[in-house]
């Protein structure tokens, strides 16, 4: 039996990213399972073949040709896994498959999953959002199960690096105003953030450059003088320094069902920063905390009582604001800027939550368990699962 790992990156991209950044989960998983990596190809064939056959289709077809009875396959996203299921069916190969689902809630992806999970292959779809689990579960074939697995952050890189040592990360710079940091591009609502920033006594840095998003998020509105938008990706060490200098990490999101923004939240929490996040329908499984509304001083704990990690949390780990509500976002930021003691309590609770539930090591162990169990029938299909402790 061989374990194959189909990953979205090229071999060169993987080396470059891991050489100066957080650990890559698929590389650690390959070592854990003694698996064979199948990277995405580089340049596409010229002409109509290159236009018709995208890199993931060609990657899946190449991998399917190598499959043998009893093999298992890990696919690091549905954009890789769905083509693999099609290619395996066309070649009459039926391995056990574990597929990560990043945005499987989109209707056309659900339709493709409904088709491809009924082509003879058994497997498991792993999702990082309870909302995604509820959306996708009815669409899967009878030989497939779906499980929730909390996402991860590499605390060795973000939390334990010498530059993040206590006494250096929390030292205020009296010569500068506080820094509010926003990171990433996927489904970001930077229009609302720009409006919320007006009149706030802080500098705002929008680091919209992303290694992962297809498009760079921006804003049509001209930002005020206290907002700077950075569109070019920075190195991971530079991003870690930006987190270190920040007082608050804000993740403004559009109303979408997928778990956009999870990486930025966990990085900020790992560094020990208080986070403010949009309470959209997809982002429910990371931050525990109340909803801040505009026009009232009360914090609404009931509105977000079901949000947060499945594991118990000691105290709030962040604040929520309604989608598209610039006034509520401004109030949440001022609540933290005006009350450093409250901010410090959120920071400590956020760091503890990451170390309890979202570590890189627990995540890789959960993936390895899923691959070893792939294709094995057992009770509890679709039940929410905790990550290994």
SULJOVEN-V845010 format. One record per backbone hydrogen bond with DSSP energy under -0.5 kcal/mol. NH is the residue of the N-H (numbers start at 0). CO is the residue of the C=O. If there is no record, write none. Layout:
nh & co
NH & CO
NH & CO
//
This chain:
nh & co
3 & 1
3 & 71
4 & 35
5 & 3
5 & 73
6 & 4
6 & 37
13 & 9
14 & 10
15 & 11
16 & 12
17 & 13
18 & 14
19 & 15
19 & 16
20 & 17
27 & 23
28 & 24
29 & 25
30 & 26
31 & 27
32 & 28
33 & 29
34 & 29
35 & 2
36 & 34
37 & 4
38 & 36
39 & 8
48 & 45
50 & 46
51 & 47
52 & 48
53 & 51
57 & 53
58 & 54
59 & 55
60 & 56
61 & 57
62 & 58
63 & 59
64 & 60
65 & 62
66 & 63
70 & 67
71 & 1
72 & 95
73 & 3
74 & 97
75 & 5
79 & 76
80 & 76
81 & 77
83 & 79
84 & 80
85 & 81
86 & 82
87 & 83
88 & 84
89 & 85
90 & 86
91 & 88
92 & 87
95 & 70
96 & 121
97 & 72
98 & 123
99 & 74
100 & 125
101 & 99
105 & 102
108 & 105
109 & 105
110 & 106
111 & 107
112 & 108
113 & 109
114 & 110
115 & 111
116 & 112
117 & 114
118 & 115
122 & 142
123 & 96
124 & 144
125 & 98
125 & 123
126 & 146
127 & 100
132 & 128
133 & 129
134 & 130
135 & 131
136 & 132
138 & 135
139 & 135
139 & 136
143 & 140
144 & 122
146 & 124
147 & 382
148 & 126
152 & 357
154 & 152
156 & 153
157 & 153
158 & 154
159 & 154
163 & 160
164 & 161
167 & 164
168 & 164
170 & 167
171 & 169
173 & 171
175 & 172
177 & 200
179 & 177
179 & 202
180 & 178
180 & 247
181 & 204
183 & 206
187 & 184
188 & 251
189 & 187
192 & 188
193 & 189
194 & 190
195 & 191
196 & 192
197 & 193
197 & 194
199 & 196
201 & 199
202 & 177
203 & 225
204 & 179
205 & 203
205 & 227
206 & 181
206 & 204
207 & 205
207 & 229
208 & 229
216 & 214
226 & 223
227 & 203
229 & 205
229 & 227
230 & 228
238 & 234
239 & 235
240 & 236
241 & 237
242 & 238
243 & 239
244 & 240
245 & 241
245 & 242
246 & 178
247 & 178
248 & 273
249 & 180
249 & 247
250 & 275
253 & 186
255 & 253
258 & 101
259 & 257
261 & 258
264 & 260
265 & 261
266 & 262
267 & 263
268 & 264
269 & 265
270 & 266
271 & 267
272 & 267
273 & 246
274 & 316
275 & 248
276 & 318
277 & 250
278 & 320
279 & 277
281 & 255
283 & 281
288 & 286
290 & 299
291 & 289
291 & 319
292 & 290
292 & 297
295 & 292
299 & 290
299 & 297
300 & 298
303 & 300
304 & 301
306 & 303
307 & 283
308 & 285
314 & 312
316 & 287
317 & 287
318 & 274
319 & 289
320 & 276
321 & 291
324 & 321
325 & 323
328 & 324
329 & 325
330 & 326
331 & 327
332 & 328
333 & 329
334 & 330
335 & 331
336 & 332
337 & 333
341 & 338
342 & 338
343 & 339
344 & 340
345 & 341
346 & 342
347 & 343
348 & 344
349 & 345
350 & 346
351 & 347
352 & 348
353 & 349
354 & 350
355 & 351
356 & 352
357 & 352
357 & 353
359 & 152
362 & 358
363 & 359
364 & 360
365 & 361
366 & 362
367 & 363
368 & 364
369 & 365
370 & 366
371 & 367
372 & 368
373 & 369
373 & 370
375 & 372
376 & 374
381 & 145
382 & 379
384 & 147
387 & 361
//
